[in-house]
Amino acid sequence: DVKVTQSSRYLVKRTGEKVFLECVQDMDHENMFWYRQDPGLGLRLIYFSYDVKMKEKGDIPEGYSVSREKKERFSLILESASTNQTSMYLCASKIPAGDRASTDTQYFGPGTRLTVL
Amino acid sequence: GENVEQHPSTLSVQEGDSAVIKCTYSDSASNYFPWYKQELGKRPQLIIDIRSNVGEKKDQRIAVTLNKTAKHFSLHITETQPEDSAVYFCAASRRVSNFGNEKLTFGTGTRLTIIP
């Protein structure tokens, strides 16, 4: 059973703080993703990573960066948190599409609700 | 890039009736269309998906249809039950690199409420 965990369920930070959101998966998945979820806007892709040390910008990367030093861990970094980054952040992982075992299913973590004051 | 539109944003259905949620996409190269269900306070989970080489797929009470020419796909839930109440997201994707990896573009979601 795939398990994707996120470091915090709820987080409150102040404007200007540096924020780290951590995601860990235990299924040896190469692909990992960070989304933010806002009412009426659905799930929007911030960054994704094909493999260790690799990263690609998603649709809304501004104000965010990521780190993938180990295969199982994908970190989202808010260099200087702002109030418009208050949101639910969801991490996901999957097997690459080129892998014989791939089903293209993305497995999501439980989410981190971040509030920036 | 890809743009996915989803309608309606909210849907209330009497228990036992059918529910239909519709999505359109813009990128004709998209070839994979999953549907995710997110119950209140929980993570999104895949419930069904369809690839561009088929027009319809069924799994018990849920089905998805795809019209490639019109670039739209729909989720159909029959004999709805209270546990079907959730937010449903459609998505579309295409290969984005030589590695063949796919990123998903999601619709804005439909909040389905089943009225007992």
Chai-1 contact restraints between the chains, C-beta under 6 A:
chainA,res_idxA,chainB,res_idxB,connection_type,confidence,min_distance_angstrom,max_distance_angstrom,comment,restraint_id
A,N31,B,N101,contact,1.0,0.0,6.0,A-B,restraint_1
A,G42,B,F106,contact,1.0,0.0,6.0,A-B,restraint_2
A,G42,B,G107,contact,1.0,0.0,6.0,A-B,restraint_3
A,G42,B,T108,contact,1.0,0.0,6.0,A-B,restraint_4
A,G42,B,G109,contact,1.0,0.0,6.0,A-B,restraint_5
A,L43,B,F106,contact,1.0,0.0,6.0,A-B,restraint_6
A,F48,B,K103,contact,1.0,0.0,6.0,A-B,restraint_7
A,Y50,B,F99,contact,1.0,0.0,6.0,A-B,restraint_8
A,Y50,B,N101,contact,1.0,0.0,6.0,A-B,restraint_9
A,P96,B,N101,contact,1.0,0.0,6.0,A-B,restraint_10
A,A97,B,G100,contact,1.0,0.0,6.0,A-B,restraint_11
A,A97,B,N101,contact,1.0,0.0,6.0,A-B,restraint_12
A,A97,B,E102,contact,1.0,0.0,6.0,A-B,restraint_13
A,G98,B,F99,contact,1.0,0.0,6.0,A-B,restraint_14
A,G98,B,G100,contact,1.0,0.0,6.0,A-B,restraint_15
A,D104,B,Y32,contact,1.0,0.0,6.0,A-B,restraint_16
A,T105,B,L46,contact,1.0,0.0,6.0,A-B,restraint_17
A,F108,B,R43,contact,1.0,0.0,6.0,A-B,restraint_18
A,F108,B,P44,contact,1.0,0.0,6.0,A-B,restraint_19
A,P110,B,R43,contact,1.0,0.0,6.0,A-B,restraint_20
